[in-house]
Amino acid sequence: MSWTDERVELLKKMWGEGQSASQIAKELGGVTRNAVIGKVHRLGLSNRSSGAAPASTKAEAKEKPAATPRPEAKPKPAPRPEPVRAAPEPAPAQQPAEAKPIPARKQIIPAGQPLPPQPSANEISPEALAKVNEVEKKAKKLSLMELTERTCKWPVGDPATEDFWFCGLPVQQGKPYCEAHVGVAFQPMSSRRDRRR
């Protein structure tokens, strides 16, 4: 369908008469309501400034009563000032409570930066740490791509640096780490509870 001069003139006439886009589309034939609305906007006719208004709008205008003027608002009285009361003095035996320090906000660390050392609820025993240090001297120092299901996947160092590696020693049966790292990673519940006390 193309917008011929006759069809455009009919559209302008019907739009000016207050016909809806659906009615115009039906009268023109071969065009949708949305196409009529689009053409009306492109022609700059959307205000319906010329022609008669739809009958429903005229009826609504007749039914509406004339607006009644609002009564003038009375000025509000100024608020009364609050009476000033003296603060009670603390009893001589009482000491003023010391203000607790406000905890510092958590520091935001950019990605790739090592985290500061964190206090651990489950501290590792010195024996286990000594064993881990000995094992890490013998470690194979594998990269991520060299790991298999039989190699210890315990990470060592900062992943953002070149000195990062994985242990690589043979794993303990059913675990992802070697014997020394299993001793650090999987601690019995009772020993963890004992250390907290």
N, C-alpha and C positions, 0 to 999 in steps of 0.2 A: 504494500500500500504506500502510495506517495501522497504528500500534501500538495494537492493542486490548489490553484487560486480560488476556485469555487468552494472547495472543502474548507479552506482557511477562512473565507468570508462567512460561511455557514457557522463555523466554530465561533468566530467573533460575535456573530449575531446572537447565537444561542447562549453563549457565555454572558453577554451583556443583558440578556433577558433573565438571567439568574438560574439557568438550567444547570443541573449537576453534571459532573464529568461522565458519569455512567449514562445519563440520558443522551448526552451529546454523542458518546461512543456508539450507542444503539442507533441513533438517527443517522450517523455517518456510515456505519457498517464497515466491517473489515479493520477496525481499529479498537484497541483496548482503552479502558478507563485511564490507565497509567500513561498511555501515549498521548491522550487528550491533555492530561495534567502537564506533561512535559512540554507539549506545544504551547499551552497557555502561558507557562513560565517563560519560554523562549520568546514569545511575542510580547511579554510584559503586560499581560492582561490579568494577572492574578489578583489585583485589588478590587475588581468588579466595580470600578468607579462610575461607569455609565450604565444606563438601563435600569429596569425595575429590580427591586430586591425581591427575594423569594417570599411567597405568601406567609410562610411560617414566621419569618423574621418580623413582618409587619404586624402580625397578630400578637406576637410577644411584646412588641413595643407598645401596643395599645393597652395590654393587660397590666403593664408595670405601673404602679402608682408613682406619682411625683415624689421626689426625694424630699423628706422633711428636714428642715434645718436642725442642726445639732444645737442643744443648749450650750451656752458658754460654760467652760470648765471653771470651777472655782479655784482660785490659787490655793495651793497647799500651804499650811502653816509651816514656819521654819521649825526644824527639829530642836527639841530642848537639849541643852548641853547636859551631859552626864555629870553627876556630882563627883568631885575628886575625892577619892578615899586614900588615906595613908596606908602604905603597905605595912603589914604587921611585922614587928621586929622579931627575929628568931630568939628563942629562949637561950639564956646564957649557957646551958649545959649542952645544947645541940651544936654540932659543927655543920657548916654548910656542906652539902654533898659535893664531892669532887666530880667534875664533868668527865664523862668517859670519852676517850679519844674516838673520833669518827674514823671508821675503817677506811683505808685508802681504796680508791677504785682499782679494779683489776686492770693491770697494764695490758694493752693490746699489742701483741707481738706480730709483726708482719710475717706472711708466709715465707718459708725457707729459712727463718731464723731459729736457732736452737732455743728451746724453752729453758727458763731458769730452773735450777734444781727445786724439786717439789718435796715437801715432807711426805713420807709414806706411812700409812696406817699399818702396813705389814712390813716391818723392817726385816731385812735378811740377816740371818745369823752370820757372824764373822767366819765361821768354818765354811759355810756355803759360798761366801764371797771369795775366800782363799781358793776353794776348789774351782770356781768359775774362772778366776784369774789364771790359774795353772792351765786349765783347759783351753782358754783363749790364746795362750802362747803356742799351743799345738794345733790350733784351728787351721782349716784349709783356706779360709778367707775367700769364700765364693761370692760371685755376683748373683743377682736375682735370676738371671737366665741360666746359671749353672746348677741351680737347686733341683733336686729330685725328691721323690717320696722317701728315699733312704738317707738324705742328708739333713743335718740339723739346720733349722730355719731361724735360729736365734739371731736377731739383728744386733750389730755392734757399730757404734758411732752415730754420727749425724747424717741422715739421708741426703742432706743438702750439700755435703762435702764429698771430696774424692776418697776420703778415708773410710767410707761406709762399706761394710761387708757383712756376710752371714757366716756363722760358725762352720758349717759344712761337715762336721764329724758325723759318724754313724748315729742314727736315731735310736732311742730306746723303743722297744716293741709297743706299738699302738700309740705312740706319742710323736709330736712334731719336732722334738728337741732331743739332744744327746742327754746322757745321764746327769751331767753337771747342771745343765740348763733346766732339766725337768725338776731338779731339786730346788731351784729358785722359783720356777714358774708355778709348780703345783705343790703347794704346801698343805699339810694336813690342817683341818679346821682347828683342832685342839691346840696346836702349836701357835697358830695365829692369835687365838684368844688369850693364851698364856702371855704372849709378848705384849699385848695391849695393856694388861694389868701391870 
